[in-house]
Amino acid sequence: MGNCSYDALIVGGGPAGATAALGLAQCGWRVCLLHRAQPRASVHARTGETLPSASRATLRALGLWSTFLQDGHVPSPGTVAWWDAENPIEQDSVFDPWGPAWHIDRWRFDHRLREAAAVAGAEVLDGLRLVDAQRLTAARASGAACWSASLRDETRTVPVRARVLIVATGRGRHPVACGGRRGRLDRLIGLAALVPAGEPLASVDQRIWIEATPEGWWYSAPTPGGPWTITFFTDADRVPREKGRDGISRYWREQFLGSQQTKQRIAHLTSFAPMLGTVTMPGALRVFAADSYRSAACHGPGWMAAGDAVSAWDPLSGQGIENALQSGSRVARAVHAILQGGDAGAICRDYADEVEARDGQYRRDRSAYYGRVQRWPDAVFWRRRTRQDQ
């Protein structure tokens, strides 16, 4: 690290943080982007990563569309949903003006964003984490550093200063100086299995399949150059935990065998057939949070938050990554204006109003889409999502 004084210190190197770093670096600001390095295999296991078709415009605006096309992401021809009726609803990408959605290689996608930020001039630090951040009460409006922070890895502690702190930690905990409670809409979790494909990808239906069941809903789709992801979404308290991983695996298998379309689809993946007669082995499933929430605050004195650090959306929306890209770009524009001497209070209020408007529309869309399912009026999962108080 050559320079330990920055205009913006960004905590979190996912899509929101990397996009914010790219935007600010392109404007000529000194940017430090902290990224917790992860092995490619662990990121590949983050199943069900889809980029909506409209992200083509976002990536073009970032100057990354041509690079994206070269990186081996798999286009999705459309979506098939058995949702509010036994007959499917099909959406073909040929009728989408933006083209197909994309099953993405998440590790490569995030890496490209950070790479672009570094090329633009941001300092990207892999492995260093923020362990403390204190706002300097004596900071002046003249542009002096507003934050004193400590970064640490296994061997060293590095002090840095920054004028603005951007929190892009995803679903992780906010830095201590920017804490805030999250208002949660639900306790949705995903139980994801990676299933080896027995057929060449080109010979099978590559569309996203979604199937509603009494206990939740199934998502299945191919992943770039690898296995298929088969994920069951339900509420955390619906999954038996008393027998640990064995109980969770048994629950997943019971729900899988009780499905109709998902089970038939996977039957075509012949290499998975032997698993159908046995309980899924412990450790084969990835359990992850998928709940919808909104943080109590998206900004404060000297800091702003972006992406899932502000709000997280249901995977059913298919908008998580696109929302992160848009959020990172909005924060970059806001911080750029603040660093140029704009009215920080007014800029932050405008940003908060934008967040409120987008989150409000999402909540209305979520309520309407879940509310369409009336097939199981006594099922706990669906009853929770059709209450009028959400």
N, C-alpha and C positions, 0 to 999 in steps of 0.2 A: 504494500500500500504506500504509494508515494505521497498522496495528499490526504490528510485526515480531517479536512474541513470541506463540507459540501453544502450545496444549496438545498438538496433534498436527500434524505436518508429513507430508503424504501425497504420495509421489512416484509419479505415474502416474494419469491421469484416465480410464482405461477402466472397464469395469463393476465390477471389484473395488475400485479406488481410489475411484470415485465413490460406490459403495454404502457403503463405510466412512466417507467424509466425510459422507454423508447421515445415517447412524446416529449418529455422534458429534455432529454439529451439532444434531440433534434433541434430544440430551441436554444441550445448552447449553454444550458445550466450544468453545473457540476453535480453529478448524480452518483450515489452509491446504492447498489441493489444487493440486498442480502438474500442468498438462496441456500436453503438446506439441501445439500447434495444428496441424491438418492440413487441407489443402483437401478439400472434400467429394468431389471427383472421385477423389482418391487413396484415400479410405476406401471409396467405392463399389466400387472395384476389388477390395476384399477379399472374394472370392467365397465362396459357400457358407455364409453366416451364417444359422444356423437356431436358433430358440429352441424347446426342447421344450415339450410341452403342460403339464407340471407347473409351468412357470414362471409360470403364471397365479396360483398361490397365492403365489409369491414376490413378484410385482409387486403383488398386492393387499396383502400385508403391508407393502410399501414405500409404499403409497398411490399407486401409479402405473398401476394397471390401466386405469382409464378413459382416462387420457391415452394409454396405449399403443394402445388401440383406435381412437383418433382420428388416428393418425399414418401410416396407409396401409400398414401391414405386411400381407403376403399370407398368409392361412391355407393350410396344406398339408392336403389331404384325406387324406393317408396316405403310406405308403412301399411301394415295390415293390423287392424285392431278388432278384437272381439270384446267389445266394451259394454254397451248398454243393451245388447241383444246377442243372440246366438249366431246371427248372421254377421259376417265381417264387414267392416268399413275399410275400403281400400283407397289410398291416396298414392297416385303415381307421380313420380318426379317429372315425367315428361310434360305435365301440365303446370309445373312450377316455373315461373319466369326466371328464377335464380338457378334452376337446375337441381341436381340432387343434393341431399344431405350427405354427410361424410362420416364413416366410421374411422376414427383417427388413432394414430399411434401417439398416445399422449406424451410419452417421454420425448419423442422427436419434435412434436409440436411445441412443447414448452421450451425445449432446448433452442429451437429456431428463434423464438421470441426473445430469449435472453441473448442469443448471439447477435440479433439485430440491434438490441439495446447497446451491447458492447461496441459494435461497429459504429454506432452513432456517437459514442463517446462516454457512455456510462461505465462505471467501474463495477463489475459483477464479481461478488465475493462468494465463492462456494465454500460451505463448511463453517464459516463464522456465524455465530448466532448472537442476537441481541440479549444481553443479560440484565441491562439496566438502562433506563432513559429518564433523565431529569430535565424539566424545563427550567431555563435560566431566567429567574425573575428580573435580572438586571438587563435583559436583552433590550436593545433600542430599536426604534422603528427605522433606523438608518441602514439596516441590513445585517446587523450583527447576528451571530449564531444564536438560535433560540433553544437548541437542545444540546445537552451533553450526554453522550451515550457510551456504553462499554460493550465491545464485541469480544467474543471469546470462542476459541476452539480448544482442542485437547492440550495444546502446548503454550498458548499465549492469550493475553488480554490486550485489546487494542482500544484506546480512547479515541473517540471521534466527536466532532461537532457538526451540527447541521441547522440550517435556518427553518426547515420544515420537515416534519416526520410524516410519512405515508404508511399506513397500516394496511397490508395486503396479505394477512396471515391465513386467509381462507377460513375454514371452520375451526382453526386452532385458536388458542387463547390470545387476546389482545396483549400488547405490551402493558406493563403495570401502570404506566402513566396515562394510558388511554382506555381504561377499563369501562365496562358498561354491560348491563344485563341484557339478555336476549329474550324477546317475546316470541315464544314458539307456538306455531299453529298445530303441531302434531309431534308424534314420536316415531316417524317413519324410519325404517332401516332397510337396507338391502342385504340379501343373502345370495352371494354370487359364486357360481361355479364356472370354471373354465373347462370346456369340453373339447377334446381333440376331434378334429373333423376327419371323417373317413372318406369323404368325397372331395374332389377338387372344388375350390370355391366357385369357379365359373359354371359348374354343373348344378348348383343348387340355388334356391331362392335366397337372394342376399338382402331382401327387404327386412326392415325392423318389424318384429311381431310383438304385439301386446295383447295379453289375454287377462281379462278380469275373472276372479274367482271369489268365493265367499270370504276368504281370509285375506285377500289383497289382490295383487296383480303381477303377472309375469312379463319380463322383457327378454327377448332373445335376438341376437345379431352376431354377425361375424366380426372378428377383429383383424386388423391388417397383418397379413403374413403369419397368423397364428391360429389359436383355437377359437371356438365360439364362446360367447358369454351368455350364460343362462342365469338370470337374476330374478329372485322373488322379493317383492316389496310388501312389507306388512308393518304393523306397529310393534315396537320393541317388547311391549308387555304381552304380546300374543305368542311369543317364542319361549318355549320352556327352557329355563336356564339351570335347573337343579342338577342336571347330569352333564353340565359343561358342553364341550365341543361335540360329544356324542349325541347329546339331546338336541342340539341345534341342527346337526347333520341329519338326524332322524326326522326332525320336523320338516326340513327342506325336502327330503325324499318323499315324505307323506304328501306334501303339497304338490310335488312334481307328479307323483303317480295319480293324484286326484285331478290333475289338469286334463284338458282335452286336446287343444291344438298344440300346446307346447310339447307335450309328451309325444304326439305324432311327429312333430317336426324333428325332434332329437332322435327319434327312432331311425331316421334316414342317415344320421351320423353313426355309422356302424361301429366305429371304434369305441363309442360310449355304451353300446348295447350291454356288455358284461356288467356294467355298474347298475343297471336297472334292477337286478335281482338281489342286490346287497345294499346295506346301509352305506351311504357315502362316508368315506374314511375321514376321521378327524383331521383338521388342517386343510382339507380340500376346499373348504368354503372360506370366502372372505366376507366378513360382516362389517358393514360400514354405515355411518349415519347418513340419512337422506332427508332429514326433517326440514320443514320450512320455518324460517325465523327471520326476525328483524332486530338488529341491535338497537339499543336505546338511543345511541347517538352515532352519527356518521362523521362528525367533526368536533373539534374543540380548539382551545387556544394553541396554535402552532401545529396542529395535526389534522389529517383527513384520513378517512378509511375508504377502501375500494373493494369491489368483488364480494366474496362470501364473508368478508369481515364486516360488511354492512348488512347484507341479507342473503339468504340462501333459498333457492327455489326447488320445488318438487322435480325429480328427474322426469316425470311425466311431461313436463313442459318442453323438454329438449333444448332449453335455452341457457343452461348453466354457464357454459364456456363463452357463448356469445355475450351474455350479460356481464361476465367478467371483463371481456375485451372492451365493451362499451363503457363500463364503469371506470376501468383504468384510463381510457382516453379522456373521459370527462374530468377525472381528478387531475390529469396532466394539464388540461386547459385551465382548470381553476387555480392550480398551484402556480402555473406560469403567470397568470394574471396577478396573483398575490406577490410573487417575487418581483414583478415589474413595478410594484408599488400601489396596486389596486386596493380598494377597500375590502380587507379580509373578511370583515363581518358580513357585508352584503354578498360577497362572492360565496361564502360558506352557506349563507341562508338560501341562495339560489340553488346551490348544489343539493341542500337538504330538501328543497321543494321538488327538485327533479327526482330524487330518490323516493320521496313520498308518492309522487304521481305514478312512477313505474311500479312500485310495490303495491299500491292500491289496485292498479289494473291487473297485476298478477293475481292478487287475492280474489278478485272478482272472476277472473278466468278459471282459476283453480276450483272455486266453489261451483261454478256452472258445469265444469267438465266432470267433476266427481258426482255432482248432483244428478247427472243423467243416468247413473246406474241405480235402478230401482228393482233389480232382480232379486236381491236378498235384503228385504227391509228389516229383518231381525238380526242380520250379521253385524257384529260390533264394529268391525273395520269400516263398513260403509255407513252405518248409523252415525258414527263420529263425524263423518265428512259431509253429511247432509243436514247438520244442525243449523238453525238459523242464526246462532250466535257467533259463527265463524266469520 
